[in-house]
Amino acid sequence: MSRVLSTGITDEEEIRRILRDEGYTNIFRWCDSAGTRYGEHTHPHQEVRWVLSGTLEIIKGGMTLRLKSGDRLDSAPDTPHSAYVPEDCCYLCGSK
């Protein structure tokens, strides 16, 4: 999936339950300060990012996907992407 899913869900425990039910493991909370950048990289597993607060931008294939509170993005394994944090942001990450 390369589109942002606007769920409206920001409750951390509810999101963790949903992700566990979907088979995600290694679920953890990550927070970045405004201005943080991650250069292009890949992950070996299916990955999810679900924003709890703030804003996160994921750049894939020249397209910028902007995630805000309650938004979710699933990424296939080995998908090149980079990231930028325009506003302090906390999100949950998971793999499967």
MILUM-21086 format. One line per field, with one value per residue: z, y, x negated of N, C-alpha, C in turn. Coordinates in nm, 4 decimals, padded with zeros to 6 digits, m for minus. Atoms other than C-alpha are relative to their C-alpha. Example, Ala and Ser with C-alpha at 12.3 -4.5 7.8 and 13.67 -1.06 7.14 Angstrom:
residues 2
nc3 00.0000,m00.0060
nc2 m00.1190,m00.1190
nc1 m00.0890,00.0820
cac3 00.7800,00.7140
cac2 m00.4500,m00.1060
cac1 m01.2300,m01.3670
cc3 00.0000,00.0730
cc2 00.1200,00.1090
cc1 m00.0900,00.0770
//
This chain:
residues 96
nc3 00.0000,00.0042,m00.0251,m00.1410,m00.0469,m00.1111,m00.0877,m00.1098,m00.1272,m00.0573,m00.1289,00.0172,m00.0332,00.1050,00.1192,m00.0266,00.0102,00.1425,00.0688,m00.0440,00.0647,00.1416,00.0100,m00.0161,m00.1204,m00.0217,00.0011,m00.0949,00.0144,00.0393,00.0069,00.0652,m00.0091,00.1270,00.0724,00.0155,00.1345,00.0193,00.1396,00.0644,m00.0553,00.0137,m00.1118,00.0576,m00.0305,00.0124,m00.1086,m00.0189,m00.0811,m00.0388,m00.0700,m00.1222,m00.0080,00.0850,00.1442,00.0551,00.1450,00.0572,00.1421,00.0722,00.1443,00.0368,m00.0500,m00.1437,m00.0705,m00.1254,m00.1028,m00.1194,m00.1085,00.0398,00.1323,00.0050,00.1276,00.0074,00.1055,00.0369,m00.0261,00.0944,00.0720,m00.0310,m00.0464,m00.0955,m00.0857,m00.0553,m00.1077,m00.0012,m00.1296,m00.0976,00.0386,m00.0623,00.0789,m00.0279,00.1088,m00.0152,00.1118,00.0163
nc2 m00.1176,m00.1225,m00.1152,m00.0278,00.0354,m00.0879,00.0822,m00.0791,00.0669,m00.0443,00.0658,00.0914,00.1385,00.0499,00.0231,00.1193,00.1179,00.0180,00.0483,00.1385,00.0836,00.0107,00.0784,m00.0797,00.0238,m00.1049,m00.1274,m00.0934,m00.1433,m00.0784,m00.1436,m00.0804,m00.1445,m00.0716,m00.0155,00.1282,00.0581,00.1325,00.0201,00.1144,00.1303,00.1019,00.0928,00.1339,00.0562,m00.0878,m00.0975,m00.0933,m00.1202,m00.0507,m00.1242,m00.0311,m00.1461,m00.0696,00.0206,00.0770,00.0115,00.1116,m00.0255,00.1270,m00.0130,m00.1391,m00.0476,m00.0259,00.0399,m00.0764,00.0676,m00.0792,00.0801,00.0956,00.0550,00.1242,00.0340,00.1318,00.0040,00.1327,00.0199,m00.0468,m00.1183,m00.1165,m00.1186,m00.0880,m00.0618,m00.1329,m00.0312,m00.1452,m00.0401,00.1074,00.1113,00.1311,00.0986,00.1401,00.0752,00.1436,00.0809,00.1389
nc1 m00.0868,00.0794,m00.0852,m00.0241,m00.1337,m00.0403,m00.0835,m00.0550,00.0320,00.1274,00.0185,00.1130,m00.0343,m00.0892,00.0817,00.0816,m00.0879,m00.0303,00.1196,00.0250,m00.1017,00.0364,00.1224,00.1211,00.0802,00.0997,m00.0738,00.0602,m00.0290,00.1160,m00.0280,00.1018,m00.0155,m00.0130,00.1253,00.0687,m00.0015,00.0569,00.0365,m00.0650,00.0344,m00.1046,m00.0184,m00.0143,m00.1325,m00.1170,00.0084,m00.1104,00.0188,m00.1323,00.0326,m00.0752,m00.0079,00.0947,m00.0007,00.1115,m00.0039,00.0740,00.0221,00.0162,m00.0100,m00.0193,m00.1289,m00.0008,m00.1219,m00.0042,m00.0790,m00.0327,m00.0578,m00.1027,00.0284,00.0762,00.0614,00.0621,00.1016,00.0486,00.1427,00.1011,m00.0460,00.0834,m00.0726,00.0661,m00.1013,00.0238,m00.0935,m00.0165,m00.0568,00.0211,m00.0881,00.0131,m00.0726,00.0285,00.0598,m00.0130,00.0511,m00.0472
cac3 00.0000,m00.0954,00.0135,00.3437,00.5278,00.7483,01.0375,01.2916,01.5586,01.7852,02.0990,02.1348,02.3017,02.0410,01.7578,01.9200,01.9455,01.5801,01.4632,01.6764,01.5372,01.1853,01.2637,01.3203,01.5695,01.7052,01.7625,01.9215,01.9744,01.8073,01.8411,01.6263,01.6625,01.3894,01.1245,01.1557,00.8235,00.7294,00.4053,00.1551,00.2945,00.2905,00.5450,00.4892,00.6179,00.5643,00.7738,00.9199,01.0517,01.2437,01.3588,01.7151,01.7033,01.4773,01.1117,00.9227,00.5529,00.3725,00.0278,m00.2040,m00.5755,m00.5908,m00.4226,m00.0762,00.1492,00.4398,00.7532,01.0382,01.3656,01.3062,00.9659,00.8743,00.6006,00.5171,00.3118,00.1257,00.2024,00.0337,m00.0752,m00.1025,00.0887,00.2910,00.5592,00.6883,01.0087,00.9593,01.3072,01.6287,01.5723,01.7593,01.5814,01.6190,01.4008,01.3387,01.1135,00.9707
cac2 00.0000,00.3348,00.5556,00.7169,00.5686,00.8276,00.6199,00.8938,00.6543,00.7974,00.5844,00.3987,00.0883,00.0544,00.0877,m00.1700,m00.4129,m00.3597,m00.4119,m00.7249,m00.8651,m00.8011,m00.9969,m00.7081,m00.7668,m00.5516,m00.2718,00.0309,00.4020,00.6441,01.0235,01.2710,01.6442,01.8905,01.9051,01.5396,01.3772,01.0155,00.9512,00.6969,00.3445,00.0203,m00.2275,m00.6061,m00.6600,m00.5242,m00.2050,00.0183,00.3745,00.5034,00.8644,00.9389,01.3138,01.5631,01.5296,01.2873,01.2964,00.9794,01.0234,00.7216,00.7208,01.0996,01.1297,01.2864,01.1221,01.3482,01.1672,01.3478,01.2283,00.9150,00.8407,00.5074,00.3993,00.0399,m00.0243,m00.3375,m00.4923,m00.3409,m00.0235,00.2679,00.5728,00.8687,01.0740,01.4279,01.5510,01.9046,01.9112,01.7181,01.3731,01.0471,00.7311,00.3559,00.1302,m00.2385,m00.5177,m00.8443
cac1 00.0000,m00.1469,00.1340,00.2076,00.5036,00.6748,00.8085,00.8769,00.7453,00.4752,00.5194,00.1896,00.3310,00.6071,00.3537,00.1240,00.4170,00.5124,00.1543,00.1065,00.4337,00.2992,m00.0180,m00.2572,m00.5380,m00.8194,m00.5671,m00.7300,m00.6703,m00.9122,m00.9268,m01.1184,m01.1755,m01.0831,m01.3524,m01.4585,m01.5486,m01.6136,m01.8012,m01.6796,m01.6766,m01.4747,m01.3395,m01.3530,m00.9967,m00.6458,m00.6399,m00.3704,m00.3859,m00.0815,m00.1000,00.0084,m00.0675,m00.2393,m00.3321,m00.5573,m00.6423,m00.7498,m00.9042,m00.8677,m00.9404,m00.9501,m00.6091,m00.5668,m00.3088,m00.2101,m00.0887,00.0859,00.2401,00.4461,00.2903,00.1375,m00.1036,m00.1946,m00.5095,m00.6141,m00.9533,m01.2583,m01.0743,m01.3205,m01.2004,m01.3201,m01.1467,m01.1195,m00.9551,m00.8164,m00.6588,m00.7373,m00.5918,m00.5303,m00.4231,m00.4024,m00.6165,m00.5665,m00.7004,m00.5735
cc3 00.0000,00.0167,00.1496,00.0323,00.1215,00.0879,00.1056,00.1369,00.0474,00.1372,m00.0156,00.0280,m00.1054,m00.1276,00.0177,m00.0147,m00.1469,m00.0729,00.0401,m00.0678,m00.1485,m00.0205,00.0081,00.1322,00.0126,m00.0081,00.1063,m00.0337,m00.0319,m00.0074,m00.0628,00.0197,m00.1391,m00.0625,m00.0195,m00.1431,00.0046,m00.1487,m00.0567,00.0552,m00.0285,00.1312,m00.0594,00.0195,m00.0395,00.1215,00.0065,00.0838,00.0258,00.0908,00.1178,00.0133,m00.0921,m00.1464,m00.0440,m00.1506,m00.0436,m00.1500,m00.0656,m00.1480,m00.0460,00.0477,00.1519,00.0569,00.1366,00.0965,00.1189,00.1036,m00.0521,m00.1361,00.0097,m00.1401,00.0124,m00.1178,m00.0216,00.0324,m00.1122,m00.0877,00.0366,00.0388,00.0905,00.0817,00.0473,00.1030,00.0077,00.1340,00.0969,m00.0221,00.0833,m00.0790,00.0464,m00.1269,00.0276,m00.1260,m00.0061,m00.1277
cc2 00.1230,00.1218,00.0132,m00.0357,00.0873,m00.0755,00.0819,m00.0584,00.0460,m00.0620,m00.1096,m00.1449,m00.0613,m00.0315,m00.1241,m00.1278,m00.0313,m00.0605,m00.1426,m00.0948,m00.0215,m00.0761,00.0798,m00.0345,00.1154,00.1382,00.0906,00.1434,00.0723,00.1463,00.0706,00.1470,00.0598,00.0188,m00.1288,m00.0500,m00.1384,m00.0159,m00.1244,m00.1314,m00.0965,m00.0773,m00.1383,m00.0626,00.0975,00.0920,00.0844,00.1179,00.0554,00.1193,00.0237,00.1508,00.0603,m00.0362,m00.0691,m00.0055,m00.1149,00.0267,m00.1333,00.0282,00.1421,00.0595,00.0181,m00.0348,00.0656,m00.0696,00.0923,m00.0932,m00.0886,m00.0618,m00.1194,m00.0185,m00.1365,00.0003,m00.1429,m00.0118,00.0584,00.1169,00.1194,00.1203,00.0825,00.0660,00.1369,00.0280,00.1520,00.0547,m00.1148,m00.1094,m00.1236,m00.0969,m00.1407,m00.0632,m00.1477,m00.0694,m00.1311,m00.0576
cc1 m00.0908,00.0880,00.0202,00.1445,00.0310,00.0988,00.0721,m00.0310,m00.1375,m00.0270,m00.1057,00.0353,00.0925,m00.0798,m00.0861,00.0834,00.0303,m00.1200,m00.0350,00.0970,m00.0303,m00.1313,m00.1290,m00.0679,m00.0990,00.0654,m00.0622,00.0377,m00.1301,00.0408,m00.1195,00.0319,00.0142,m00.1370,m00.0775,00.0163,m00.0627,m00.0277,00.0669,m00.0547,00.1143,00.0106,00.0240,00.1388,00.1101,m00.0025,00.1264,m00.0484,00.1388,m00.0229,00.0939,00.0198,m00.1044,00.0145,m00.1285,00.0177,m00.0891,m00.0109,m00.0339,00.0137,00.0287,00.1315,m00.0081,00.1368,m00.0032,00.0951,00.0181,00.0625,00.1127,m00.0227,m00.0936,m00.0570,m00.0653,m00.0967,m00.0467,m00.1486,m00.0859,00.0443,m00.0886,00.0868,m00.0907,00.1101,m00.0471,00.1091,00.0141,00.0473,m00.0254,00.1036,m00.0304,00.0869,m00.0370,m00.0542,00.0234,m00.0486,00.0751,m00.0540
//
